[in-house]
Amino acid sequence: MSESIVQKKLAKLIQQEMGEIIQHERMGMSGSLVSVSLVRVPADLGMAKVYITAFPDKALGQVVEDLNENVWEYRKKLAAKIKNKVRKIPEIRFYPDDSFREAEKINQLLDDL
């Protein structure tokens, strides 16, 4: 089943605003570059899965853990930014986006052939 227009718009809005919040909050904290690569919102719009990438890649697990420990703070900051654009602020969970890691593994396998 494909995403509705509302789901896509909300996901894009959350991705943009959460990316800015994370960049501002984490600037210089962990020595890693963090970005929001993807946001998925289900049909009920009650939850947002925010996928995170980090450079260097080995810091990804710790970054996601830190974000999830302070998820209420990030949700509050997101609410302050988008409260006039949405009816309900979705719950947020951060997940590692390891698609770059998988792509690197595939490239390595192809190079080994």
C-alpha positions as CSV (number, residue, x, y, z in Angstrom):
1,M,0.0,0.0,0.0
2,S,1.4,3.4,-1.0
3,E,1.6,6.4,1.2
4,S,-1.0,9.1,1.0
5,I,-0.3,12.7,0.1
6,V,-0.8,13.7,3.8
7,Q,1.7,11.1,5.0
8,K,4.3,12.2,2.4
9,K,3.9,15.9,3.3
10,L,4.1,15.2,7.1
11,A,7.1,13.0,6.6
12,K,8.9,15.6,4.5
13,L,8.0,18.4,7.0
14,I,9.3,16.3,9.9
15,Q,12.5,15.3,8.0
16,Q,13.3,19.0,7.3
17,E,12.5,20.3,10.8
18,M,14.0,17.4,12.7
19,G,17.2,17.7,10.6
20,E,17.6,21.3,11.5
21,I,16.9,20.6,15.2
22,I,19.4,17.8,15.4
23,Q,22.1,19.7,13.5
24,H,21.7,22.7,15.9
25,E,21.6,20.5,19.1
26,R,24.4,18.1,18.3
27,M,26.8,20.6,16.7
28,G,30.2,19.7,18.1
29,M,28.9,17.3,20.7
30,S,30.0,13.9,19.5
31,G,32.5,14.8,16.7
32,S,30.2,13.2,14.2
33,L,28.1,14.6,11.4
34,V,24.4,13.5,11.9
35,S,21.6,13.9,9.4
36,V,18.0,12.7,8.9
37,S,17.9,10.5,5.9
38,L,14.3,9.3,5.9
39,V,11.0,9.6,7.8
40,R,8.2,7.1,7.6
41,V,4.7,8.0,8.9
42,P,1.9,5.4,9.1
43,A,-1.6,6.0,7.9
44,D,-2.9,7.1,11.4
45,L,-0.1,9.8,11.6
46,G,0.5,8.9,15.2
47,M,4.1,7.8,14.9
48,A,7.1,9.0,13.0
49,K,10.1,6.7,12.4
50,V,13.1,8.9,11.9
51,Y,16.1,7.3,10.2
52,I,19.5,8.7,11.0
53,T,22.8,8.6,9.3
54,A,26.1,9.5,10.9
55,F,29.7,10.0,9.8
56,P,31.9,8.3,10.8
57,D,29.6,5.3,10.5
58,K,30.9,3.6,13.6
59,A,29.2,6.4,15.7
60,L,25.7,5.6,14.3
61,G,24.7,3.3,17.1
62,Q,25.7,5.7,19.9
63,V,24.1,8.7,18.1
64,V,20.7,6.8,17.7
65,E,20.9,5.7,21.3
66,D,21.5,9.3,22.5
67,L,18.6,10.6,20.4
68,N,16.2,8.0,21.7
69,E,17.2,8.7,25.3
70,N,16.1,12.4,24.8
71,V,13.2,11.7,22.4
72,W,10.8,13.7,24.5
73,E,13.0,16.8,24.2
74,Y,13.3,16.5,20.4
75,R,9.5,16.0,20.1
76,K,8.9,19.1,22.1
77,K,11.2,21.1,19.9
78,L,9.6,19.7,16.8
79,A,6.2,20.6,18.2
80,A,7.3,24.2,18.7
81,K,8.2,24.4,15.0
82,I,5.3,22.6,13.4
83,K,2.4,23.2,15.8
84,N,0.6,25.5,13.4
85,K,0.9,23.1,10.5
86,V,-0.4,19.8,12.0
87,R,-3.3,18.9,14.3
88,K,-1.3,16.3,16.4
89,I,2.4,16.0,16.9
90,P,3.3,12.3,16.2
91,E,5.4,10.2,18.6
92,I,9.0,9.9,17.4
93,R,11.4,7.0,17.4
94,F,14.9,7.2,15.9
95,Y,16.4,4.3,13.9
96,P,19.8,3.8,12.3
97,D,19.8,4.1,8.6
98,D,22.5,1.6,7.6
99,S,21.7,1.6,3.8
100,F,25.1,3.2,3.2
101,R,26.8,0.4,5.1
102,E,24.9,-2.2,3.0
103,A,25.8,-0.4,-0.2
104,E,29.4,-0.4,0.9
105,K,29.2,-4.2,1.5
106,I,27.7,-4.7,-2.0
107,N,30.4,-2.6,-3.6
108,Q,33.1,-4.6,-1.7
109,L,31.6,-7.9,-2.9
110,L,31.5,-6.7,-6.5
111,D,35.1,-5.5,-6.3
112,D,36.1,-8.9,-5.0
113,L,34.7,-10.7,-8.0
